[in-house]
Amino acid sequence: LSLKPLGSWFKDLVARCEFMSSWIGDGPPDAFWMSAFFFPQGYMTAALQMYARSTRIAIDTLDFATRALTITPEDVLQAADTGVYFYGAYIEGCRWDSKESKLAESHVGETHVYMPVIWLEPVTKEQLESLDGKYMCPFYKVSSRAGTLSTTGHSTNYIRSLELPAGDFSSEHWVRRSVALLASLDT
């Protein structure tokens, strides 16, 4: 699934192949480029499964708590103790305030903002924090925000929702702004 023109698509394909080749040759990276995965939901399930096996907690009682960090992929020095770090997401409809670690209104002329590294921390569903002051931000592969159900029952575009601090506005404000995370831009 891609909305990129051929030249950008090919450049992206080469980058994906290099990412996967590096992973095979050098071992798992400290942070994963989520856009490199054809089926990111499968990768996220595998990360939960690895945690479930290591802690002997039933996978169906687990979910991810998400935290946007204040670092770039180049700043990641080691893998997360639990869960995984990922990068490659863009936010559309608002911007990420790195100083305050919260959603904020976009600057004039700013349509997409590159997000910092995001930590997917496996926790039991009972441990998930209250969603008060959080926006359940939908995460899509591409900007069309439309998809069809595949044979696995998953959308071909929607990945999952990630909770992000709503900042000075309610989550309803961000819903009206159509705020979403994208794994890939159309350029």
Disulfide bonds with the S-S distance in Angstrom:
none
